[in-house]
Amino acid sequence: MIMEKKREVMKEKTGDGDEILTEKTTTGSGSAPEEKREAKQEKSIFQGRYLVYYVVGVIEVLLSFRLVFKILGANPESGFVSFIYAVTGIFLAPFYGIFQTFTTQGAETTSFLEPATLIAMAVYGIIGWGIAKLIEVLLVGKR
């Protein structure tokens, strides 16, 4: 980046008729419109990728809660647990039936291991990464 110094001298007259010289020096970047466009494009790429990773991150966290709750045998009638199960059920629908759910019966709780949750976490992570890369490729290709 090229830094330019601009020097501006101004002559002003006061009410008494005296002249006052004022000098103003500014420093700015001498970037061409091309560089500004590239910077804006890089910002767009960053924002697009950030949005994709944010959404995928939220989905992954919700699925992680579900996995832990199922493994530890959380009470499904609890408000928060039932909320997590309801929200994540939408994301797990395509993966049900791939593997059987393993059940362990304890004295007070029943634990489940849902391989569908693990598969969903892997698939959504890969899809998110792919979409982020696609955004980068499509926007960089416009240069």
C-alpha positions, 0 to 999 in steps of 0.5 A: 500500500502506498501512503501519500502525504497531501499538503494544503496551504490556505490563505485567510483574511481576518476581519482586521485585514491581516492574512493568516496562512494555515497549512494542512497535511493529510496522510492517505493511501494512494490505492487505486480503485482496483485495490479498493475493489479487491479489498471489498471483494476479500471482505465479501469472501470473509463475510460469506465464509464466516456466515457459513461457518457460524451456521454450521457451528450452531448446528454442530453445537446443538447436535453435540448437546443431543449426543451428550444428553442421549449418552448420559441418559438425560430426562427427555421431559426436561424443558431444555432437553426436549427443546434440543431433541425437537430442534435437532430432530429436523437435522437428523431426519435424513440420517435415521436408519443408517445404523441401529441405536445402541441402548444401555439400561442402568438402574435409573437411566437409559443411555443411547448411542445414536450413530445418526448424530455422529454421521450428521455432525460429520456430514454437516461439517463437510457440507459447511466446509464445501460451501465456504470453499465454493464461496471463495472460488466463485468470488475469487474467480470474478477478479 
